């Protein structure tokens, strides 16, 4: 699933990423922009495509095509 954190103090949002990475980005934002506050805000889950793998399937397909091209050129 893809997660995004929204800052509770300003308009900052993290990019869509894994839950742990989005949390790390939110904590880094709070320590940089709001150093005396406890990290808060809200979490969004990508409900449009919650089981999205991002570009992983496309990358795998590109690697497969590249492998097939290389294999056919070596004969």
N, C-alpha and C positions, 0 to 999 in steps of 0.2 A: 504494500500500500504506500501511497505517497502522503506525506504530512507537510504542513506549513504552520509555523507559529506566528502569531500577531502580537506585537508588543502592546502591553496594557497602558503604557505611558505616552507613546507617540505613534506615528503611522507606520513604523517599521514592520516589514513582513519578511520572513525567510523564503528562499526558493522552495519549490516542491522537491522533497528528498525523503530519505528514510527518517523514521521517528527519532532515532538517537542523534543523527547528524543535525536535524532541525533543532533539537533541544540544545545541542552544543552551540549552534549558531545563535540561538536566543540568549543563552547564558553569556556568550562572548559580547553580544550587543548590550546586554544589561550592564556588564562590568565596564564596558567602554563608555556608554552614554548615560547610564543611570547607576553609578557606582555604589550609592548608599541604599539602594532599594533591592528587595528580594525579587528575583525574576518571577514574572507573572504573565498575564495576557491570556490568549486563547489558542487552541489547537484546531486546525481545520484538516479534515480528511478529504482526499480527492474522491468525491462521490460520483463524479462523472465517469471515472474509470478506476475503481478502487483496486483492481487486481492488475493494474498496469505495470509492465516491466520496463517502461521507458523505451529506450532505443536498443535494448539488448537483443530482441529478435531481429531487428534490422541489421545490427552489427554482425550477428551470426550468419545471416543470409549473405551479407557482403563478403564475409570470410569464405563461405562455401563457394560462392561464385569465383572469387579470386583463386581459390585452390583448384577448382575445375579448369580455369584458364591456364594456370601454371602446369597442371598435369597434362593437358592436351598439347601444350607447346613443347614438351620434353620428348615427345615420341617422334 
